[in-house]
Amino acid sequence: MAVVCPECDSPILIDPDEVEEGETLQCDECGMELEVVSTDPLEIAPVDIVGYDDEDDTLAIEEDEE
């Protein structure tokens, strides 16, 4: 199945049976890092949030506040 890169509109061939939600991949054309946000239907989104922690889907907060 092909999805379209949100940055450069290039088709990206992905087998939905071979990826899991939360997995990251990279566009071969522009190099943008993308995350699989859904496998049914197959949906990808850019991983461009500064401080994003994909282990628990929250923004990482520095523990300097004491």
N, CA, C and O atoms as a Tinker XYZ file with bonds, in Angstrom:
   264  protein
     1  N      0.846000   -1.173000    0.000000    73     2
     2  CA     0.000000    0.000000    0.000000    64     1     3
     3  C      0.891000    1.236000    0.000000    63     2     4     5
     4  O      1.940000    1.247000    0.643000    81     3
     5  N      0.486000    2.250000   -0.702000    73     3     6
     6  CA     1.267000    3.485000   -0.766000    64     5     7
     7  C      0.549000    4.594000    0.001000    63     6     8     9
     8  O     -0.665000    4.762000   -0.110000    81     7
     9  N      1.319000    5.336000    0.772000    73     7    10
    10  CA     0.833000    6.554000    1.418000    64     9    11
    11  C      1.685000    7.692000    0.871000    63    10    12    13
    12  O      2.726000    7.449000    0.260000    81    11
    13  N      1.259000    8.909000    1.082000    73    11    14
    14  CA     1.963000   10.067000    0.536000    64    13    15
    15  C      2.681000   10.805000    1.655000    63    14    16    17
    16  O      2.107000   11.062000    2.712000    81    15
    17  N      3.937000   11.143000    1.413000    73    15    18
    18  CA     4.718000   11.910000    2.376000    64    17    19
    19  C      4.077000   13.290000    2.535000    63    18    20    21
    20  O      3.836000   13.970000    1.538000    81    19
    21  N      3.799000   13.715000    3.767000    73    19    22
    22  CA     3.171000   15.028000    3.969000    64    21    23
    23  C      4.098000   16.195000    3.635000    63    22    24    25
    24  O      3.624000   17.320000    3.475000    81    23
    25  N      5.391000   15.959000    3.528000    73    23    26
    26  CA     6.351000   17.028000    3.231000    64    25    27
    27  C      6.565000   17.215000    1.731000    63    26    28    29
    28  O      6.492000   18.338000    1.232000    81    27
    29  N      6.832000   16.110000    0.999000    73    27    30
    30  CA     7.216000   16.246000   -0.410000    64    29    31
    31  C      6.220000   15.592000   -1.380000    63    30    32    33
    32  O      6.425000   15.623000   -2.593000    81    31
    33  N      5.153000   15.008000   -0.848000    73    31    34
    34  CA     4.106000   14.368000   -1.661000    64    33    35
    35  C      4.583000   13.164000   -2.469000    63    34    36    37
    36  O      3.926000   12.769000   -3.431000    81    35
    37  N      5.712000   12.581000   -2.090000    73    35    38
    38  CA     6.193000   11.373000   -2.757000    64    37    39
    39  C      5.470000   10.156000   -2.197000    63    38    40    41
    40  O      5.190000   10.104000   -1.000000    81    39
    41  N      5.165000    9.182000   -3.037000    73    39    42
    42  CA     4.539000    7.957000   -2.522000    64    41    43
    43  C      5.548000    7.133000   -1.713000    63    42    44    45
    44  O      6.718000    7.018000   -2.080000    81    43
    45  N      5.071000    6.572000   -0.618000    73    43    46
    46  CA     5.897000    5.708000    0.226000    64    45    47
    47  C      5.185000    4.363000    0.290000    63    46    48    49
    48  O      4.048000    4.276000    0.754000    81    47
    49  N      5.855000    3.321000   -0.174000    73    47    50
    50  CA     5.265000    1.988000   -0.157000    64    49    51
    51  C      5.462000    1.366000    1.222000    63    50    52    53
    52  O      6.587000    1.217000    1.700000    81    51
    53  N      4.346000    1.007000    1.847000    73    51    54
    54  CA     4.371000    0.409000    3.188000    64    53    55
    55  C      3.426000   -0.779000    3.187000    63    54    56    57
    56  O      2.295000   -0.683000    2.710000    81    55
    57  N      3.891000   -1.900000    3.723000    73    55    58
    58  CA     3.032000   -3.064000    3.905000    64    57    59
    59  C      2.413000   -2.957000    5.298000    63    58    60    61
    60  O      3.123000   -3.069000    6.298000    81    59
    61  N      1.092000   -2.741000    5.375000    73    59    62
    62  CA     0.454000   -2.556000    6.691000    64    61    63
    63  C      0.632000   -3.749000    7.628000    63    62    64    65
    64  O      0.524000   -3.601000    8.845000    81    63
    65  N      0.900000   -4.922000    7.075000    73    63    66
    66  CA     1.118000   -6.104000    7.913000    64    65    67
    67  C      2.526000   -6.134000    8.493000    63    66    68    69
    68  O      2.797000   -6.913000    9.407000    81    67
    69  N      3.425000   -5.299000    7.977000    73    67    70
    70  CA     4.820000   -5.298000    8.408000    64    69    71
    71  C      5.159000   -4.162000    9.378000    63    70    72    73
    72  O      6.273000   -4.122000    9.901000    81    71
    73  N      4.222000   -3.235000    9.629000    73    71    74
    74  CA     4.487000   -2.109000   10.532000    64    73    75
    75  C      3.513000   -2.128000   11.697000    63    74    76    77
    76  O      2.440000   -2.726000   11.616000    81    75
    77  N      3.897000   -1.467000   12.779000    73    75    78
    78  CA     3.046000   -1.347000   13.958000    64    77    79
    79  C      2.839000    0.126000   14.273000    63    78    80    81
    80  O      3.661000    0.965000   13.906000    81    79
    81  N      1.739000    0.440000   14.953000    73    79    82
    82  CA     1.508000    1.818000   15.378000    64    81    83
    83  C      2.656000    2.272000   16.262000    63    82    84    85
    84  O      3.121000    1.525000   17.123000    81    83
    85  N      3.109000    3.496000   16.046000    73    83    86
    86  CA     4.209000    4.039000   16.820000    64    85    87
    87  C      5.566000    3.840000   16.186000    63    86    88    89
    88  O      6.542000    4.462000   16.606000    81    87
    89  N      5.647000    2.981000   15.178000    73    87    90
    90  CA     6.911000    2.745000   14.481000    64    89    91
    91  C      7.272000    3.974000   13.651000    63    90    92    93
    92  O      6.392000    4.633000   13.096000    81    91
    93  N      8.553000    4.277000   13.567000    73    91    94
    94  CA     8.983000    5.416000   12.765000    64    93    95
    95  C      9.674000    4.928000   11.505000    63    94    96    97
    96  O     10.344000    3.895000   11.499000    81    95
    97  N      9.495000    5.698000   10.432000    73    95    98
    98  CA    10.162000    5.433000    9.173000    64    97    99
    99  C     10.617000    6.753000    8.580000    63    98   100   101
   100  O     10.316000    7.820000    9.115000    81    99
   101  N     11.337000    6.678000    7.481000    73    99   102
   102  CA    11.880000    7.878000    6.867000    64   101   103
   103  C     11.527000    7.900000    5.386000    63   102   104   105
   104  O     11.611000    6.879000    4.703000    81   103
   105  N     11.134000    9.068000    4.897000    73   103   106
   106  CA    10.843000    9.239000    3.477000    64   105   107
   107  C     12.152000    9.150000    2.703000    63   106   108   109
   108  O     13.123000    9.829000    3.036000    81   107
   109  N     12.177000    8.310000    1.666000    73   107   110
   110  CA    13.383000    8.152000    0.853000    64   109   111
   111  C     13.706000    9.400000    0.039000    63   110   112   113
   112  O     14.869000    9.641000   -0.283000    81   111
   113  N     12.702000   10.189000   -0.293000    73   111   114
   114  CA    12.914000   11.370000   -1.139000    64   113   115
   115  C     13.423000   12.576000   -0.351000    63   114   116   117
   116  O     14.423000   13.182000   -0.737000    81   115
   117  N     12.750000   12.936000    0.750000    73   115   118
   118  CA    13.106000   14.167000    1.461000    64   117   119
   119  C     13.771000   13.918000    2.813000    63   118   120   121
   120  O     14.325000   14.843000    3.406000    81   119
   121  N     13.722000   12.677000    3.310000    73   119   122
   122  CA    14.373000   12.353000    4.571000    64   121   123
   123  C     13.549000   12.645000    5.805000    63   122   124   125
   124  O     14.031000   12.446000    6.920000    81   123
   125  N     12.306000   13.117000    5.644000    73   123   126
   126  CA    11.470000   13.426000    6.801000    64   125   127
   127  C     11.188000   12.162000    7.601000    63   126   128   129
   128  O     10.881000   11.110000    7.039000    81   127
   129  N     11.298000   12.282000    8.931000    73   127   130
   130  CA    10.996000   11.167000    9.806000    64   129   131
   131  C      9.487000   11.143000   10.045000    63   130   132   133
   132  O      8.885000   12.158000   10.394000    81   131
   133  N      8.890000    9.970000    9.851000    73   131   134
   134  CA     7.442000    9.807000    9.937000    64   133   135
   135  C      7.090000    8.711000   10.931000    63   134   136   137
   136  O      7.841000    7.753000   11.116000    81   135
   137  N      5.935000    8.868000   11.568000    73   135   138
   138  CA     5.452000    7.866000   12.519000    64   137   139
   139  C      4.170000    7.246000   11.993000    63   138   140   141
   140  O      3.308000    7.940000   11.454000    81   139
   141  N      4.049000    5.926000   12.154000    73   139   142
   142  CA     2.808000    5.235000   11.812000    64   141   143
   143  C      1.838000    5.500000   12.963000    63   142   144   145
   144  O      2.039000    5.021000   14.079000    81   143
   145  N      0.783000    6.269000   12.676000    73   143   146
   146  CA    -0.186000    6.597000   13.729000    64   145   147
   147  C     -1.398000    5.678000   13.708000    63   146   148   149
   148  O     -2.150000    5.612000   14.681000    81   147
   149  N     -1.587000    4.968000   12.602000    73   147   150
   150  CA    -2.686000    4.014000   12.497000    64   149   151
   151  C     -2.337000    2.985000   11.422000    63   150   152   153
   152  O     -1.734000    3.318000   10.402000    81   151
   153  N     -2.722000    1.740000   11.662000    73   151   154
   154  CA    -2.496000    0.703000   10.652000    64   153   155
   155  C     -3.780000    0.320000    9.923000    63   154   156   157
   156  O     -3.715000   -0.325000    8.877000    81   155
   157  N     -4.941000    0.699000   10.447000    73   155   158
   158  CA    -6.207000    0.388000    9.799000    64   157   159
   159  C     -7.184000    1.536000   10.007000    63   158   160   161
   160  O     -7.895000    1.550000   11.012000    81   159
   161  N     -7.242000    2.486000    9.102000    73   159   162
   162  CA    -6.504000    2.594000    7.844000    64   161   163
   163  C     -5.067000    3.042000    8.091000    63   162   164   165
   164  O     -4.772000    3.654000    9.119000    81   163
   165  N     -4.179000    2.741000    7.158000    73   163   166
   166  CA    -2.774000    3.106000    7.275000    64   165   167
   167  C     -2.642000    4.622000    7.213000    63   166   168   169
   168  O     -3.081000    5.260000    6.256000    81   167
   169  N     -2.022000    5.195000    8.263000    73   167   170
   170  CA    -1.874000    6.648000    8.338000    64   169   171
   171  C     -0.522000    6.984000    8.951000    63   170   172   173
   172  O     -0.111000    6.372000    9.937000    81   171
   173  N      0.169000    7.958000    8.363000    73   171   174
   174  CA     1.460000    8.396000    8.881000    64   173   175
   175  C      1.402000    9.883000    9.197000    63   174   176   177
   176  O      0.563000   10.606000    8.661000    81   175
   177  N      2.299000   10.337000   10.072000    73   175   178
   178  CA     2.374000   11.749000   10.434000    64   177   179
   179  C      3.829000   12.096000   10.704000    63   178   180   181
   180  O      4.606000   11.232000   11.111000    81   179
   181  N      4.209000   13.358000   10.480000    73   179   182
   182  CA     5.594000   13.764000   10.751000    64   181   183
   183  C      5.920000   13.705000   12.236000    63   182   184   185
   184  O      5.076000   14.002000   13.082000    81   183
   185  N      7.152000   13.318000   12.540000    73   183   186
   186  CA     7.644000   13.339000   13.920000    64   185   187
   187  C      8.519000   14.587000   14.007000    63   186   188   189
   188  O      9.724000   14.528000   13.762000    81   187
   189  N      7.907000   15.707000   14.355000    73   187   190
   190  CA     8.645000   16.950000   14.378000    64   189   191
   191  C      8.398000   17.759000   15.645000    63   190   192   193
   192  O      8.726000   18.945000   15.693000    81   191
   193  N      7.827000   17.138000   16.666000    73   191   194
   194  CA     7.556000   17.839000   17.910000    64   193   195
   195  C      8.803000   17.780000   18.780000    63   194   196   197
   196  O      9.260000   16.692000   19.131000    81   195
   197  N      9.356000   18.928000   19.132000    73   195   198
   198  CA    10.549000   18.984000   19.975000    64   197   199
   199  C     10.192000   18.436000   21.354000    63   198   200   201
   200  O      9.202000   18.848000   21.959000    81   199
   201  N     10.992000   17.522000   21.834000    73   199   202
   202  CA    10.750000   16.929000   23.148000    64   201   203
   203  C      9.786000   15.770000   23.129000    63   202   204   205
   204  O      9.428000   15.250000   24.186000    81   203
   205  N      9.358000   15.352000   21.957000    73   203   206
   206  CA     8.412000   14.248000   21.852000    64   205   207
   207  C      9.053000   12.958000   22.316000    63   206   208   209
   208  O     10.156000   12.620000   21.886000    81   207
   209  N      8.368000   12.232000   23.194000    73   207   210
   210  CA     8.856000   10.960000   23.699000    64   209   211
   211  C      7.882000    9.887000   23.245000    63   210   212   213
   212  O      6.791000    9.768000   23.802000    81   211
   213  N      8.260000    9.102000   22.239000    73   211   214
   214  CA     7.326000    8.134000   21.688000    64   213   215
   215  C      7.155000    6.890000   22.542000    63   214   216   217
   216  O      6.416000    5.982000   22.161000    81   215
   217  N      7.817000    6.826000   23.682000    73   215   218
   218  CA     7.590000    5.697000   24.591000    64   217   219
   219  C      6.234000    5.827000   25.282000    63   218   220   221
   220  O      5.521000    4.836000   25.436000    81   219
   221  N      5.873000    7.052000   25.701000    73   219   222
   222  CA     4.611000    7.199000   26.426000    64   221   223
   223  C      3.706000    8.261000   25.804000    63   222   224   225
   224  O      2.738000    8.692000   26.430000    81   223
   225  N      4.017000    8.689000   24.565000    73   223   226
   226  CA     3.187000    9.632000   23.814000    64   225   227
   227  C      2.942000   10.951000   24.535000    63   226   228   229
   228  O      1.879000   11.550000   24.377000    81   227
   229  N      3.908000   11.410000   25.321000    73   227   230
   230  CA     3.792000   12.701000   25.978000    64   229   231
   231  C      5.029000   13.524000   25.685000    63   230   232   233
   232  O      6.042000   12.995000   25.227000    81   231
   233  N      4.949000   14.796000   25.942000    73   231   234
   234  CA     6.114000   15.648000   25.778000    64   233   235
   235  C      7.055000   15.429000   26.949000    63   234   236   237
   236  O      6.624000   15.391000   28.101000    81   235
   237  N      8.324000   15.286000   26.658000    73   235   238
   238  CA     9.325000   15.102000   27.702000    64   237   239
   239  C      9.554000   16.447000   28.387000    63   238   240   241
   240  O      9.795000   17.454000   27.723000    81   239
   241  N      9.476000   16.458000   29.708000    73   239   242
   242  CA     9.670000   17.674000   30.484000    64   241   243
   243  C     10.935000   17.518000   31.307000    63   242   244   245
   244  O     11.099000   16.535000   32.030000    81   243
   245  N     11.832000   18.498000   31.194000    73   243   246
   246  CA    13.066000   18.427000   31.963000    64   245   247
   247  C     12.745000   18.579000   33.445000    63   246   248   249
   248  O     11.844000   19.322000   33.833000    81   247
   249  N     13.501000   17.859000   34.257000    73   247   250
   250  CA    13.244000   17.857000   35.696000    64   249   251
   251  C     14.143000   18.853000   36.414000    63   250   252   253
   252  O     14.716000   18.531000   37.455000    81   251
   253  N     14.273000   20.072000   35.864000    73   251   254
   254  CA    15.076000   21.114000   36.489000    64   253   255
   255  C     14.277000   21.967000   37.464000    63   254   256   257
   256  O     14.834000   22.809000   38.168000    81   255
   257  N     12.978000   21.745000   37.499000    73   255   258
   258  CA    12.123000   22.545000   38.362000    64   257   259
   259  C     12.069000   21.951000   39.752000    63   258   260   261
   260  O     11.375000   20.960000   39.981000    81   259
   261  N     12.793000   22.545000   40.681000    73   259   262
   262  CA    12.762000   22.044000   42.075000    64   261   263
   263  C     12.579000   23.160000   43.038000    63   262   264
   264  O     12.530000   22.932000   44.246000    81   263
